[in-house]
């Protein structure tokens, strides 16, 4: 039996829980949520990284669908609600394959049924518009994690890719973390500044996650996790879900991506735009400037290091499919997870360790957040604090 055969066999028992997939935003951008135009029951390789046949081929058993909206939108809350509605439409349209999931128990039930547990994560604190009431309503609608920032700061938290604002988390930012703990919503520290990571670890009573981040020691990009933060995950109980985005995992891709992003902006596109028109500009740039190519081994190098620093109980996978223009060789879409598991088998990872990476750690972390929420709700009322109250 080859390593790839072994990987597929393992994934049949312990499928991948992927921490971050931007399919809803891709559907918004490409077809304005016209699901007939992008029927993911059939292969959509010409347009998307994600469809049901490739999720099945990749051994995906649970997916956190990102309900991301751009931070420069004038009114992000209704746009976030539209993203949530998109996920609900997908669940209603494909019930044989996608199972709605709100809890760790729901994830296990979906696995037993052979369906893909579908959860939601909001990518950026701008989606709550500085309102703890809005935060609670997103949880009520099924959102189970929130990334504290996206690429830009919010008023109460600093982003990894913006200038320092409040120096990490403000007083209101710490209140957001506490309210997320009380609700059972996972605090996601991908995209945030290292100062925000450390402040959130200080403030959170529940395990945190990084839904799609890799190791800064392996690739020195601000979107990645410093070793001192990885070292704190065992004490917190949280997990880091390695991402596949080449510009975050391959050092040679960092400078190339900066130039490619500048080229996109010079042609009037947002640098994260993955519509057909934008991709033509991307590909023309790539023809003139060959792209440094990440591989499965590149991602495995991150996991080897992160395992050494944080331990196997604190790792997972968050590919960021349909949220990136480029992907590594061997991980071109959601069918590629077996290639990564095969690479790790070849590196000596045990099947029990791989089961933790793919499935068990993420189930444990969500269950632990639920436990903390039950305890906090028994002794704490919802907070109605405002940004003005706490930050002046």
C-alpha positions as a printed Julia matrix, in Angstrom:
392×3 Matrix{Float64}:
   0.0    0.0     0.0
   1.37   3.4    -0.95
   1.45   6.37    1.43
  -1.32   7.95   -0.63
  -3.47   4.82   -0.24
  -2.82   4.9     3.52
  -3.75   8.59    3.62
  -7.06   8.01    1.9
  -7.82   5.1     4.23
  -7.08   7.25    7.28
  -9.27  10.07    5.97
 -12.2    7.71    5.6
 -12.14   7.26    9.39
 -10.81  10.67   10.46
 -11.67  13.14    7.69
 -10.33  16.67    7.47
 -11.95  19.45    9.43
 -10.85  22.48    7.44
 -10.83  25.77    9.31
 -11.39  28.21    6.48
 -12.94  28.17    3.0
 -14.09  31.31    1.19
 -16.58  29.69   -1.18
 -19.45  32.01   -0.08
 -17.43  35.11   -1.02
 -16.41  33.54   -4.34
 -20.09  32.87   -5.06
 -20.92  36.48   -4.23
 -18.16  37.87   -6.41
 -18.58  35.53   -9.37
 -22.33  35.03   -9.69
 -23.99  37.12   -6.97
 -25.13  33.94   -5.17
 -26.73  32.38   -8.25
 -26.25  28.77   -7.21
 -27.58  27.5   -10.53
 -24.64  29.22  -12.22
 -22.16  27.53   -9.85
 -23.79  24.2    -9.03
 -21.23  22.63   -6.69
 -22.86  19.21   -7.05
 -20.86  18.99  -10.27
 -17.18  19.84  -10.88
 -16.46  23.57  -10.93
 -12.73  23.43  -11.52
 -12.86  26.16  -14.15
 -14.17  28.63  -11.58
 -13.65  27.42   -8.0
 -11.33  25.45   -5.74
 -14.37  23.86   -4.12
 -17.22  21.57   -5.13
 -18.81  18.51   -3.57
 -17.06  15.9    -5.75
 -13.66  17.36   -4.85
 -14.56  17.72   -1.17
 -15.38  14.01   -1.22
 -12.17  13.16   -3.08
 -10.19  15.22   -0.58
 -11.58  13.42    2.44
 -13.21  16.51    3.93
 -15.59  15.69    6.76
 -16.24  19.17    8.15
 -15.81  22.66    6.8
 -15.88  26.05    8.45
 -17.34  28.18    5.67
 -16.06  31.74    5.94
 -18.77  34.39    5.93
 -16.11  37.0     5.18
 -16.88  40.46    3.85
 -14.35  43.1     2.91
 -13.49  45.53    5.66
 -13.84  48.52    3.33
 -17.53  47.89    2.65
 -19.63  50.82    3.91
 -22.1   48.56    5.75
 -20.54  45.19    6.61
 -23.32  43.8     8.81
 -25.97  43.19    6.1
 -23.23  41.91    3.79
 -22.25  39.38    6.49
 -25.91  38.37    6.82
 -26.0   37.76    3.06
 -22.95  35.51    3.41
 -24.7   33.56    6.18
 -27.74  33.28    3.96
 -25.53  31.89    1.18
 -24.31  29.09    3.47
 -27.88  28.34    4.47
 -28.88  28.16    0.82
 -26.06  25.69    0.2
 -27.21  23.53    3.12
 -30.79  23.54    1.87
 -29.73  22.73   -1.69
 -27.33  19.87   -0.9
 -28.72  18.08    2.19
 -27.39  14.67    1.19
 -23.82  15.97    1.33
 -23.78  19.0     3.65
 -24.99  18.77    7.24
 -25.64  21.9     9.32
 -23.46  21.84   12.44
 -23.42  24.07   15.5
 -21.65  21.9    18.06
 -18.89  19.34   18.42
 -21.61  16.7    18.79
 -23.12  17.82   15.48
 -19.74  17.32   13.83
 -19.51  13.77   15.11
 -23.09  13.05   14.05
 -22.37  14.27   10.52
 -19.28  12.08   10.35
 -21.35   9.06   11.39
 -23.85   9.88    8.61
 -21.14  10.34    6.0
 -22.05  13.99    5.46
 -19.82  17.05    5.55
 -20.45  19.03    8.73
 -20.88  22.67    7.79
 -20.05  25.43   10.26
 -19.48  29.15    9.79
 -16.75  31.58   10.75
 -16.89  35.38   10.43
 -13.6   36.78    9.15
 -13.05  40.14   10.77
 -14.39  42.06   13.74
 -15.73  44.71   11.36
 -18.65  42.29   10.84
 -20.08  43.2    14.26
 -19.77  47.01   13.81
 -18.53  47.46   17.39
 -21.69  45.89   18.81
 -21.75  43.03   21.32
 -25.44  42.57   20.55
 -24.58  42.03   16.89
 -21.9   39.55   17.96
 -24.5   37.54   19.89
 -26.86  37.57   16.94
 -24.18  36.21   14.63
 -23.71  33.38   17.1
 -27.48  32.8    17.15
 -27.38  32.54   13.34
 -24.74  29.82   13.52
 -21.38  31.61   13.41
 -18.96  29.59   15.55
 -15.79  31.62   15.27
 -14.87  35.2    14.57
 -11.47  36.35   13.35
 -10.83  39.48   15.4
  -9.53  41.45   12.39
  -9.03  40.96    8.69
  -6.29  42.87    6.84
  -7.2   46.21    8.44
  -7.38  47.22   12.06
 -10.71  47.56   13.79
 -11.21  50.22   16.45
 -10.46  47.7    19.2
  -7.89  45.31   17.73
  -4.75  45.53   15.61
  -4.3   43.6    12.38
  -1.07  41.91   11.29
  -1.07  43.88    8.04
  -1.94  47.38    9.25
  -0.07  50.0    11.28
  -0.3   49.57   15.08
  -3.44  51.21   16.41
  -4.38  50.29   19.98
  -1.31  48.16   20.61
  -3.11  44.81   20.53
  -6.55  44.67   22.13
  -8.25  47.69   23.69
 -10.52  47.43   26.74
 -13.47  46.94   24.4
 -11.49  44.34   22.48
 -11.02  42.37   25.68
 -14.77  42.67   26.28
 -15.38  41.22   22.81
 -13.2   38.23   23.68
 -15.01  37.74   27.0
 -18.4   37.89   25.28
 -17.25  35.39   22.65
 -16.21  33.09   25.51
 -19.63  33.5    27.1
 -21.41  32.65   23.85
 -19.17  29.73   22.91
 -17.81  31.47   19.81
 -14.17  30.6    19.13
 -11.71  33.49   19.14
  -9.83  33.26   15.84
  -6.4   34.91   15.79
  -5.52  34.53   12.12
  -4.91  37.95   10.53
  -4.25  39.7    13.86
  -1.03  41.35   14.99
   1.23  39.41   17.34
   0.36  41.93   20.07
  -3.32  41.1    19.56
  -2.55  37.37   19.69
  -0.84  37.76   23.05
  -3.55  40.03   24.49
  -6.27  37.62   23.37
  -4.47  34.67   24.97
  -4.27  36.71   28.17
  -7.99  37.56   28.03
  -9.59  34.34   26.79
 -10.95  31.74   29.19
 -11.6   29.33   26.3
  -9.31  27.79   23.7
  -8.46  30.06   20.77
  -7.85  29.05   17.18
  -5.88  30.22   14.19
  -8.25  29.21   11.4
  -5.68  29.63    8.62
  -2.14  30.6     9.64
   1.29  29.05    9.4
   4.67  29.42   11.15
   6.53  32.74   11.17
   9.82  30.97   11.98
   9.53  29.02    8.72
   8.21  31.9     6.59
   8.66  35.39    7.99
   5.31  36.92    7.09
   3.25  38.96    9.61
   0.21  36.76    8.91
   2.02  33.81   10.47
   2.34  32.79   14.12
   5.49  33.57   16.13
   6.97  30.72   18.15
   6.3   32.4    21.5
   2.58  32.39   20.66
   2.65  28.77   19.46
   4.3   27.87   22.76
   1.28  29.22   24.63
  -1.3   27.04   22.86
  -0.88  24.02   25.18
  -1.65  26.19   28.2
  -4.67  27.68   26.47
  -5.9   24.43   24.88
  -6.26  26.03   21.46
  -5.0   25.12   18.01
  -3.24  26.5    14.93
  -4.65  25.39   11.57
  -1.9   25.52    8.96
  -2.76  27.34    5.75
  -1.67  26.61    2.19
  -1.48  30.16    0.79
   1.91  30.33   -0.99
   2.66  33.9     0.1
   2.33  32.77    3.73
   4.26  29.51    3.48
   7.1   30.15    0.98
   9.59  32.92    1.72
  10.39  33.45   -1.97
   6.72  34.13   -2.64
   6.49  37.07   -0.22
   8.22  39.67   -2.41
   6.65  38.28   -5.59
   3.18  38.61   -4.08
   3.8   42.21   -3.04
   4.65  43.03   -6.66
   1.64  41.08   -7.97
  -0.66  42.93   -5.55
   0.73  46.28   -6.7
   0.06  45.22  -10.29
  -3.56  44.38   -9.44
  -4.13  47.77   -7.84
  -2.48  49.51  -10.81
  -5.09  47.85  -13.05
  -7.96  48.99  -10.84
  -8.6   45.7    -8.99
  -8.6   44.9    -5.31
  -5.55  42.74   -4.66
  -7.73  39.91   -3.3
 -10.09  39.91   -6.29
 -10.4   36.44   -7.86
 -13.05  37.18  -10.49
 -12.32  36.09  -14.06
 -11.32  39.6   -15.12
  -8.95  40.0   -12.19
  -7.4   36.59  -12.74
  -6.56  37.53  -16.33
  -4.48  40.38  -14.92
  -2.91  38.01  -12.37
  -2.0   35.43  -15.01
  -0.57  38.02  -17.38
   1.69  39.25  -14.57
   2.7   35.67  -13.82
   3.66  35.06  -17.45
   6.01  38.03  -17.3
   7.24  37.22  -13.77
   7.26  33.48  -13.04
   5.73  32.71   -9.68
   7.75  30.93   -6.97
   5.89  27.66   -6.46
   5.09  26.2    -3.05
   4.59  22.45   -2.75
   3.07  19.9    -0.38
   6.5   19.63    1.22
   6.51  23.39    1.89
   3.31  23.07    3.95
   4.61  19.95    5.69
   7.72  21.89    6.76
   5.44  24.3     8.61
   3.57  21.47   10.3
   6.82  19.79   11.36
   7.97  23.0    13.02
   4.61  23.85   14.56
   4.36  20.32   15.97
   7.78  20.72   17.58
   6.82  24.02   19.2
   3.12  23.61   20.08
   2.67  19.82   20.15
   0.48  17.54   18.08
  -2.62  18.23   20.2
  -2.71  21.83   18.98
  -2.55  21.58   15.19
  -5.12  21.48   12.4
  -5.65  22.44    8.75
  -7.17  25.61    7.25
  -6.51  25.7     3.52
  -8.1   29.1     2.63
  -9.44  27.68   -0.62
 -11.39  30.11   -2.83
  -9.82  32.92   -0.82
  -6.46  32.88   -2.6
  -5.48  33.28   -6.22
  -2.67  30.72   -6.05
  -2.19  27.35   -4.36
   0.75  24.97   -3.87
   1.56  22.17   -6.27
  -0.27  19.08   -5.03
  -2.75  21.19   -3.09
  -4.42  22.95   -5.99
  -7.97  22.51   -4.63
  -9.95  20.75   -1.92
  -9.2   17.33   -3.39
  -5.54  17.64   -2.39
  -5.61  16.9     1.35
  -4.6   13.22    0.88
  -1.33  14.42   -0.69
  -0.47  16.35    2.48
  -1.34  13.39    4.72
   0.78  11.1     2.51
   3.72  13.5     2.81
   3.39  13.5     6.6
   3.19   9.68    6.66
   6.43   9.6     4.67
   7.96  11.9     7.3
   7.07   9.47   10.06
   3.9   10.97   11.46
   1.84   8.27   13.14
  -1.76   7.56   12.22
  -2.87   8.53   15.71
  -1.11  11.89   15.34
  -2.67  12.43   11.93
  -6.12  11.66   13.31
  -5.59  14.5    15.79
  -4.46  16.85   13.0
  -7.37  16.11   10.68
 -10.31  15.59   13.03
  -9.89  15.15   16.74
  -8.22  18.42   17.76
 -10.83  20.63   16.11
 -13.71  18.69   17.66
 -12.09  18.91   21.09
 -11.49  22.66   20.82
 -15.07  23.49   19.85
 -16.37  21.22   22.61
 -14.13  22.94   25.16
 -15.45  26.36   24.09
 -18.98  25.06   24.61
 -18.05  23.88   28.11
 -16.63  27.29   29.02
 -19.75  29.01   27.68
 -22.07  26.86   29.81
 -20.11  27.75   32.93
 -19.96  31.47   32.12
 -23.64  31.76   31.24
 -24.51  30.29   34.62
 -22.9   33.25   36.38
 -22.66  36.12   33.92
 -25.33  38.14   32.08
 -24.77  39.35   28.52
 -22.62  42.46   28.32
 -24.07  45.62   26.8
 -20.81  47.55   27.03
 -20.0   49.87   24.14
 -16.81  50.99   22.5
 -17.43  54.49   23.88
 -17.99  53.15   27.4
 -14.7   51.25   27.54
 -12.36  53.02   25.14
 -13.62  56.59   25.39
